[in-house]
Amino acid sequence: AWSGTEPRSYSNNTAAYRTEGDRDVVYITAPAQYSGAPALYRYTLGDVRNGGTDIWERIGETYNAPSGQGTAVIDSRHNLYVHTAAITGRTIDLGVWDLGKSNAVNSDLNRDIAVHLVNPDGSAFEVNINHGIAYDETSGKLLLWDGADMGTVWETEAVVDALGNVGSQWVVQKLLSNTS
């Protein structure tokens, strides 16, 4: 059994998992109004050993980085939900929610941040719907790859100022392979 506000649709969503305290939690983006502007939901699993109830919470809104398709990770160092946001004709590459600002009472208080990715020389880096993303706990880096580019991997990391504000431009560095 579960309680709360379940997403209206599960098409073109993203998801990432982590443990919070002693609970399993899945974060999901899902269109709230079938608009391509997904809301961020938190699904907390109840304790099955004693009949605990699962909980759905709508905790964030998309205002800046809509996405039709993509993938996501959680940057545990900065407590961020990061999803690829490839939209044709737009220069937004990632949508980011600060999970520390999650608000199930008023999800409008947690708006996404649009992030533009650039190469070290300042030129645009373009994410497409085929990009994968992973988070490396050890380095704190986000890894991106596009299988159409023969497996090239790039890394970036969240830009966060002293007040905890997420920057809108992150630098992407191409990783060199030591194998053929």
C-alpha atoms as one frame of an Amber mdcrd trajectory, in Angstrom:
protein
   0.000   0.000   0.000   1.080   3.587  -0.566  -0.059   7.094   0.241   0.507
  10.515  -1.319   0.469  11.928  -4.832   1.528   9.471  -7.523   2.691  10.832
 -10.926  -0.015  11.030 -13.606   2.180   9.432 -16.246   5.332   7.354 -16.402
   6.284   8.043 -20.008   9.630   9.740 -20.711  10.595   9.877 -17.052  13.980
   9.677 -15.347  14.821   7.972 -12.068  17.636   7.640  -9.540  17.883   5.666
  -6.306  19.589   6.085  -2.952  19.240   5.111   0.689  18.178   7.878   3.083
  18.563   6.906   6.708  17.348   3.324   6.728  14.856   3.775   3.865  15.110
   3.034   0.154  14.148   6.118  -1.864  13.565   6.511  -5.604  13.456   9.981
  -7.163  11.438  10.187 -10.375  10.720  12.924 -12.880   7.363  12.493 -14.518
   5.150  14.850 -16.504   2.626  16.423 -14.170   0.416  17.795 -16.954   1.628
  15.855 -20.042   3.566  18.987 -20.994   7.191  17.844 -21.204   7.861  19.809
 -18.020   8.243  17.028 -15.468   7.743  17.403 -11.742  10.163  15.749  -9.330
   8.704  13.045  -7.101  10.160  11.138  -4.159   8.979   7.560  -3.578   9.965
   6.268  -0.135   9.524   2.561   0.448   7.898   1.526   3.718   9.315  -1.135
   5.993   7.884  -4.363   4.554   8.781  -6.282   7.718   6.126  -4.479   9.752
   3.548  -3.450   7.141   4.983   0.032   6.495   3.287   2.154   3.832   5.181
   3.497   0.809   4.960   7.266   0.380   4.728   9.348  -2.813   5.636  13.055
  -2.559   5.775  15.707  -5.276   8.836  17.701  -4.203   9.936  19.856  -7.143
   8.756  21.619 -10.274  10.283  22.187 -13.707  10.533  25.805 -14.736  13.871
  25.920 -16.528  14.946  22.582 -18.010  12.087  20.633 -19.580  12.933  17.247
 -20.991  11.159  14.724 -23.139  13.626  11.891 -22.579  16.733  11.391 -20.541
  18.473   9.733 -17.665  19.404  10.843 -14.162  21.711  10.433 -11.168  22.050
  11.778  -7.659  25.162  13.805  -6.858  25.484  12.800  -3.205  28.311  15.250
  -2.486  26.080  18.238  -3.325  22.703  16.560  -2.683  21.502  17.172  -6.239
  19.205  15.279  -8.611  20.725  15.746 -12.096  18.967  14.731 -15.314  19.897
  15.096 -18.958  17.638  17.633 -20.650  18.164  17.399 -24.379  15.591  19.517
 -26.194  16.065  20.320 -29.878  16.854  23.987 -30.422  17.610  24.745 -26.745
  20.972  25.167 -25.073  19.996  23.411 -21.857  21.945  20.224 -21.199  21.082
  19.319 -17.620  18.213  19.947 -15.247  19.173  20.029 -11.578  17.134  19.988
  -8.364  18.643  20.730  -4.971  17.296  17.860  -2.855  17.995  19.893   0.280
  15.171  22.188  -0.834  12.675  19.347  -1.331   9.234  20.450  -0.258   6.307
  18.043  -0.274   3.981  20.718   1.118   4.723  23.269  -1.621   6.766  21.712
  -4.438   6.818  25.087  -6.221   9.525  26.182  -3.750  11.979  23.703  -5.288
  12.431  24.776  -8.909  14.903  23.141 -11.218  18.098  24.831 -12.378  19.023
  24.813 -16.068  22.686  23.957 -16.629  24.593  24.647 -19.836  27.640  22.485
 -20.464  30.715  23.945 -22.159  34.033  22.531 -23.277  37.231  23.843 -21.634
  37.612  26.380 -24.480  34.116  27.771 -23.757  32.453  26.264 -26.826  29.079
  24.586 -26.390  28.842  20.918 -25.490  25.579  19.375 -26.618  23.773  16.626
 -24.758  21.379  14.542 -26.860  18.672  12.086 -25.843  21.136   9.195 -26.219
  23.536  10.427 -23.539  23.971   8.334 -20.441  25.004   9.793 -17.085  26.596
   8.312 -13.971  27.946   9.682 -10.715  31.337   8.659  -9.311  31.119   8.693
  -5.491  34.903   8.692  -5.124  35.712  11.716  -7.290  32.394  13.568  -7.060
  32.360  13.782 -10.868  29.465  13.238 -13.244  30.287  11.074 -16.251  28.523
  11.466 -19.593  28.716   9.258 -22.670  26.999   8.889 -26.011  27.242   5.450
 -27.584  26.996   7.010 -31.056  30.414   8.591 -30.446  32.261   5.271 -30.101
  32.035   5.285 -26.326  33.741   8.607 -25.615  33.305   9.609 -21.968  33.263
  13.143 -20.601  33.322  14.299 -17.001  31.959  17.357 -15.277  31.082  18.345
 -11.759  28.541  20.560 -10.102  29.489  24.203  -9.718  28.231  25.326  -6.327
  29.080  28.677  -4.680  29.821  29.304  -0.982  26.091  29.889  -0.308  25.134
  26.549  -1.856  23.713  28.020  -5.077  24.138  25.814  -8.141  25.850  27.516
 -11.083  24.239  27.560 -14.504  27.388  26.659 -16.481  29.601  23.610 -15.895
  32.761  22.652 -17.803  32.963  19.250 -19.508  36.326  17.537 -19.964  36.813
  14.706 -22.476  38.437  11.688 -20.830  41.238   9.969 -22.683  41.080   6.208
 -22.952  44.153   4.124 -22.191  42.721   1.224 -24.238  41.942   0.848 -27.914
